[in-house]
Amino acid sequence: MTATSRTGGQILVDQLTLHGVDHIFCVPGESYLAALDALHDANINVTVCRQEGGAAMMAEAYGKLTGRPGICFVTRGPGATNASPGIHIAKQDSTPMILFVGQIERGMREREAFQELDYRAAFGPLAKWATEVDDPARFPEIISRAFHVATSGRPGPVVIALPEDVLTEMADVADAPRYQVVETHPSLAQMADLQKLLHGARKPVALIGGSRWSEVAVQRFVRFAERFELPVACTFRRQMLFPADHASYIGDLGLGVNPKLLARIKEADLVLLVGGRLSEIPSQAYTLLDIPAPQQKLVHIHPDPSELGRVYSPHLAINASPIAFTAALEGVHPPASLPWSESTRTAHADYLNWSNPASVRVPGALQMGEVMAHLREVMPSDTIYCNGAGNFATWVHRFWPFRHYGTQLAPTSGSMGYGVPAAVGAKRIQPDSTVVVFAGDGDFLMNGQEFATAVQYDLPILVILLDNGMYGTIRMHQEREYPGRVSATMLKNPDFAAYAKAFGGYGERVETTEDFPAALQRALTSSRPAILHCMLDPEAITPTLSLSAIRDKALESKK
């Protein structure tokens, strides 16, 4: 393209436009005013957020939903460090994302100027690539590289620092071509080897996770599972990758896993690990498969070659993205007989029993099993569920049957405060979708201020806020390790229904099971961002064990 004289800020925004960016999330700062000015005339939607952590999490949620880099702009120093939780989530969740950070002028470096920070040093361990632009003429090159790095191999976050004077300086430079995701494909020989392994198996199981999926890739894998009647489990917080109502689905490898599911995987003679890394949570603290050599024959499919053999030494390693791998699966044919068919049907039945909310009773007037049963009955099957971290998330993961790709936004990194900003990001880019947040009382207030962003942009998200007056997960572990010695886990909470109303949303307090259906209906029909403040008995710490039972068991073991 022909070079034209533009400010660095204009060159930057022009690159975003040509790379297909349609939305950014930001907290404004004086350090990147020239970029904000260029955005004024760009065909890019801007969501103004209330805190940089929320903005970064919204961008990460965008990356999860679309497979394209989520774009976030924050100011220098504290703005950047506030955004760091979103970068950590994107790294551990393999999500494409680019964070642009304002920076001091070049001539002030290494004087500890106002809000100065070395972004390469600060974000190097967190990001796939962290850099700083020294010359406005290099914007096309650097931003092109950022999109390629963020999306190729194992996706992840890129951090780019923008010195203030680089954004205002003029340069004559041509735009870069639009980025293309680098695909990796399996070879014919590898797919032939996979077919031989499947034909020789008696107890195969597939574990699917990671990123680089698409709706088409999911449908292809479903067809493959149908042809082979193959049992399929999803890894931690990747349940949207396989429909829960499918006859091959056998559950998810998260926290509080069905013991029967773990037993099946340990007894398998062939494990297909597609797209994921089988890290600490899905591997049950690295106990599910032996390291480095699993007893089962392991076929590991991953888009990044550095992940293959990193922890587990596979029998067959295939360097391919899930999109490319599932396309190749169309040519893999099942054997004449499937000796594991009956076992797959039994495993699916075990999942259905485990995920039946009607079978669960907990202490207190609000029965979350019945709440989940009602949600299953009245909410659309393609509702997008968002959550952060805490025991409350178990109710969604175990009892909501995810049936559609793109309907789960949850951090595999276990970051608190993710649910509300993720919901805002989802509703901002998919306004016709129903978006529900599950949050705990401690979790919600990590980024509850982004409820104001939902109100500002008229985004009727629904927050189901479970209040048990404590950091429940930590209290649970506290009672297991130090029974009866409660320390630093109790919370005195505000009236969250009043909180919602103060921001201009809908709020209602729910104390009993019988109150929930009507309250849910009122919240949904309010057409406003809504919070249902649900009072949960502190004893109802998990669907299966009360807090007292956990404490009593721990005390007994210490006798």
N, C-alpha and C positions, 0 to 999 in steps of 0.2 A: 504494500500500500504506500501511497505518497506520504512523505513526512510533512507535518504541519507544525507550526510553532504554537505550543500550548503550555500552560502551567503543569507542574508535576501533579497537582490534584486533579486537573482535567484529564491528563493522560491516564492516571490511575482509574478514574471512573469510566473512561472510554474502554479500558481493558475489561473491566467488570461487565460492561454491557455486551461487548463482543463475545465474551465467554459464556453468555447466557444467564447472567445473574438477574433475577427478577425481584429479589427481596433481600434486604439487609436488616440486621437488628443492632441497635446502638444505644449508648449513652453518650451524649455530645460532650465535646471538650474543646477548649481553645487551641489545643495542640494540633488539631487537624481541621481547622476552619476552612481551609482551601478545598479540602475534599468534600466537606459538607456543602460548600457553595457549588461545586460541580454537580453534586447530587441533586441540587435544586431543579436543574433542567433535564435530568436523566429520567429515562423510563424505568425507574427502579422504585419499588415500594420500600418505604422506610418505617420500621417500627421503633418508636422511641420508648426505651425501657427505664425502669426506676433504679436499677443497680446492675453493675457490669456482670456479676455472676449470673443474674437472670437473663441478660442479653446473650451471654455466651451459651447458656443452656438452651435458649430458644434456637440459636443457630445450629447447635448440635442436633436438636430435634428435627430441624429442617433437613439436615444431612441424613438422618436416619430414615425419614419418610421418603425422600426423593432420590437418594443415592448421589446427589450433586452436593458440592461443598456448601455448607451453611456459612454465611458471611456475617461477621461481627466487627463493629468498630468501637473502640474504647479509647479513652485518653491515657496519657502517660502515667507512670508511677503507680499510685494506688488504684487507678482505673484498671491498669493491666493486671495487678495482683488480685484485684477483686474478680477478674475474669478467669483466673487460673483454674477454679474447679471445673468450669466448662471444658477447658483444654484437657484436663486429666480424664474427664468422662470420654471425650472424643478419642483420646489415645487408647484407653482400655477397652472401649466399645468398638474400636475400628471404624470410626465415623469420619467421613470427609468434612473438613472444616477449615476455614481460613480466618484468622484473627488479625485485624489491622490495628496497630497501636500507635497513637501519637508519640512523638519523641522531641526532645530538646533540639535546638539548632546545632548544626555540626560544629560550629566554632566554640561551643560551650562544653564540649565533651571532657570528661575526666576531671571536672572541677566540683563534682557533686552539686550540679545545678539543681534548680527547683524541679523536684519529681524525677530526677535523672535515674535511669536504671539501665543496666547492660542486659538487653533482652536476649541476646544469644546465650549468655551465661544463665540467666534466670529461667528461660523456657527451653533451653537445649534438651534437658532430660525429659521434659513433658511433651514436647512436640516432635513430629517427624522431621521438621526442619524449622529453624528459627534464624531469621536474617534481618538485615537493616539496609534500606535503600540509601546509597550515598550520592547517586546521580539520577536526576529525573529521566534522563534518556534511557535508563535501564529498566524503567517500569514495565514496558511490554515483555522483556525477557524474564524478569523476576516473577511477575504475576503469572505468566504462562507456565513457568516451572512450578509455581505454587499449586496451580490447578492439577498439573500432572502428578506431583508428589502426593497431594491430598487424596487423589482418586485411584492411583495405581498400586499394584501389589496389595499389601494390607493397608486399607485406607486409614487416614488419621489427620491430625491437626497440623497446620502450618501457621507460624507467627511471623508477621512482617512489621517491623518498626518503621515509622514514617517521620523522619526529622522535619520539623516545622518549615525550615527554609527550603528543603527539597520540594515540598508541596507547592511553594510559591514561585520557585525558580522556573524560568521558561526553558523549553528544549524543543528541538526539531527532531522528531523520531517517528518512524512508521509503527503502526499497530502490529501486534503479533497475530498469527493465525489462531483460530479457535482451537482450544485443547481437545484432545481425544483420549479417552480412557484406554490404557494399554491392557489388552486382553491376553490371557494366557490359556492355552487350550491343551487338553490331554491328547496324547498320541494314540493312534490306532492300536499299537501294541499294548499300551497301558489299559485301554478299554477291553482288549481281548483277555489280558491277564485278570482284570476285574471279573469278567464273565466266568472265567475258569474258577476263580475263588468262590464265586456265588454258587456255581454248579456243584462244588465240592463241600459246601457248608451244610451243617445240620441245624445250627442255632445262630443264624445271623441277626444282627441288629444294626440299625442306622441311627446315628446321632448327628443332628443338623444344627448349625449355629453360624455365628460370625455375620459378616456383612457381604456386600457385592451380590446380593440376591435381587430379584425382581419378581413381580407378580407372575410373569411368564415362566421364570425359573422354578418358582414354587409349584405351578401347575404341572410342569414337566416332571418334577420329582414326585408329585402325587401320582401321576400316571405310571412312573417307574415302580413305586411302592405297590400300586394296584396289580401290575403285571406279575410281580414277584410275591405278592401278599406279605410284604416285608414289614416287620415291626419297626416303627419310627418314633424316636423320642427327640424332643427339642432341648437344647442346652439352656442355661440360666437366662431368663428374660428374652428368649428368642422364640416364644410360643406362636408368634404370628407366622412362622415359617411352615406350619403344617396344620391343616384343619383338625380341630379337636374332635369333631364328630365323624371323622373318617375311620373306617374299620381297622386301619393299620396304626392309628395313633395309640401310643402306650404311656404318654405322660411327659413330664419335664424334669430336667436335672437341675433343680434349684436348691433352696433351703427347705428343710423338712420334707424330704423326698419320700415317696411311697417305698417302703422297704422291699416290696415285691419287684418294683422296677429295678432297684439296685441289684437284687439277686439275679435277675434275668441278664443284665449286662455282664455281671461277673461270670456267669455261666456260659456266655456266648462263646462260639468258636470263631466268629468273624465279626469285626466291628468296622462299620463304615463311618468315619468321622468326616463330615462334609462341611467345609467352610469355617468351622470353629477351631479353637485352640485347646479345648478341654482344660481350662485353667482351674484355679483353686476351687471355686464354688461348684461348677458342674462336675468336677472330678472328685467331689467330697473330700477336699483337702488332700488331693493327689493320692487317694486310696483306691479309686475305682479301677485303674489300670496300673500294672507294675511299671516302674520307671528304672531304666530307660527301655526295657524290652517287655512289652505286654505279653501275658500268657496267650491271649487271643491273637489271632492274625488281625493286624490293624491295617486298614487302607485309609490313609489320610489325604484328603483333598483340600488344598489351601492355595489362595492366589499369591502368597508370598513364599518364595523358596526358603527364606531364612527361618520360617516356622516349621518346616518339614524336618523332623529329626532333632528339633531344638530341645524338646522335653521327652517325647515318645519316639522310639525308633520304629518306624512303620515297616510292615512286610511289603507294602506297595505305597510309594509316595507319588502323588500326582499334583504337579504344580499347575493349577487351573482355578479360575474363578468359578463360583457356583453357577453363574450364568452359562459359561462355556461348558462346564462339566455336565450340567443337566441337559444341554443340547446334545451332547455326545451319548447320554444315557438312552436316547431314543433308539439307538442301534444295539443295545444290550438286551439279549433275549433270555427268558427264564428257562430252567430245565423242564423236562417233561413232567416231573413230579416235584411237589414242594413239601418236603417233610416237616417244615416248620409252620404250616398253615394253621393247624389247630392251636399251636402255641401262640400265634399272633392273635387269634380270636380270644383266647383266654387272657392275654396281656391287655387287650383293649377292654375287656370286661372288668379287669382289675382296675384299670384307669377310671372307668365309669363309676365304680363303687367308691374309689378313693375321692373322686371329685364331686360326689353327690352332697350338696349342702344340706339336704334334709336330714342327713344322718348325724349332724353335728349339733351338740348342745354345749353352751358355755355358761358360766355364772353371769347373773345380771338380767335386767329387764329388756335389754336390747340384744336379740339373738342374731348375730351376724350371719349364721347359716340361712335363716329365713330371709334376711335382707338380700343375700346373694341369690337365693332362689327367686325372689321377686324381680331383681334386676335381670336375671336370665329370661324371665317371662315377658318383661315389658320393654326392655331396651333393644334397639336395633342390633342385629348380629355383627354389623360392621362399625359399632361404636369404637372410638379410639380411647383406650384406657391408658392413663398416665400415672406414674407414681415415682416417689423418691425411695428412701430407704427406711425400713422399720418393720416390726412384726406385722403391722397392719396390712402390708403388701401381700402377705400370705393369702388373705381372703380373695384377692384378685387372681393371683397366680394359680391357686389350687382350684378355685370354684367358678371362675369365669371361663367358658369354653371359647378360646380364640379360634375364629374360623376364617379370617380373611387376612391377607398380607397388608401390611401398613396400618395395623390397628393396635400396636403395642409400643409405647414409649416408656422405657424404664432403663435406668443405668446399670449395666453389669458391673460397673465400678463400685456400686453401693453408695452413691452420693446422696446425702439428704438434700431436701429442698428442690429436687428436680421436677416434681410433678406439675406445679403451677406454671412455671415458665415453659415447660414442654407443651402443656395444654394451650397456652397462649400462642406459641409458635405454630402448633398444629392447626388451631382454629383460624389463625391469620392466613395460612396458605391453603386451607381446605375449609372454607366457611360453611359449606353445606354438610359437613360431617358432624355427628354428635360426638362431643369430647367430654370425657369424665375423668376427674382427678380423684384418686384415693390418696389421702394424706393422714399422717398422724399429727397430734398436736405439736410435738417438737419439730417434726419434719416440716409442717406447713410454715412455721414462722421463720424458717431459714430463708425463704424467698417469697413469703406471703405478700410482700409489697407489690409483686407483679400482678396481683389481683386488680390493682389500679390500672395497669396496662390493659387488662381485659375490658374494664369499664370504659377506658378512653377510646378504644376501637370497637366498642359494641360487640364484644365476643362472648356470647352466652355459654361459657363453659360451666360445668357443674362440678363443685368440689364436695366430695363426701369425706368429711373431716372426723376422724375417730379420736375422741378425747378421753384418755385414761389418766391424765394428770401426771405423766412421767415420760422419761425417755425409756420406752418399754423394752426395747431390745437390750439395752445396756443393763436395765434392771433384771431382766431374765438371766443374763449371763452372770450378773452380780450374785443373784440368789443361788446359782449353780456352783459358783466358786467360793463365795463368801456368804453363806446363807445367814439371813437375819441381820446383816450388817449393811444397811441401806446408806449409801453415801453418794451425793451429787447427782441423783437421778430423779428427784421429785420436781414437779413443775406447778406453778400457780398460773392458770391460764385466763385470758380475757374471755369475754362473751363473743365468740366468733360469729354468731349471727348478727350481733350489733356491728362487728367489724365489717362484715359484708355490706350492711346498710350504710355505714359511714362512708364507704367508697362509692356508693351509688348502685350497689348490687342488691340481690335478694338474699335474705338470710332467715334461717329458721332452726330452732333447737329441736332435736329429736331425742326423746328419752326412752321410748319403748318400741318394741317390735311393731305393735299395732299402729303407732304414729307414722311409721316410715312411708308406707305407700302413698298416703295422701300428701305428705310433705314433699315427696319426690315429684309428684304430679304438679304441685304448686310451683316448685322450683323450675321444672321444665317449661311450664306454660308462662312463666314470668317473662321469658325472652330476654333475661338479663343474666350477667354472670351471677352465680348463686353458690352459697355455702350452706350445706346441711350440717349443722353442728351436732354430731351424734355422740351421746354420752355412753361410753363403754366402761363396764365394770373393770377395775384394775386387775381383778383376778382372771379375766378372760384374756390371758396373755398370748395363748396360741389356740388353734382350733381343737387341740387334743389334750393339753395340760394346763391346769390353773397355776397361778403364781405360787400359791401355797403348796401345791403338789410338787412343784420343782424344788421349793425350799425344803420340804419334808424329806424328799429323796436325797438331797444333798446332805442334810443333817444326819440321816441314817447312815450314809456311806462314810461319814467322818467318825462314827462311833468306834 
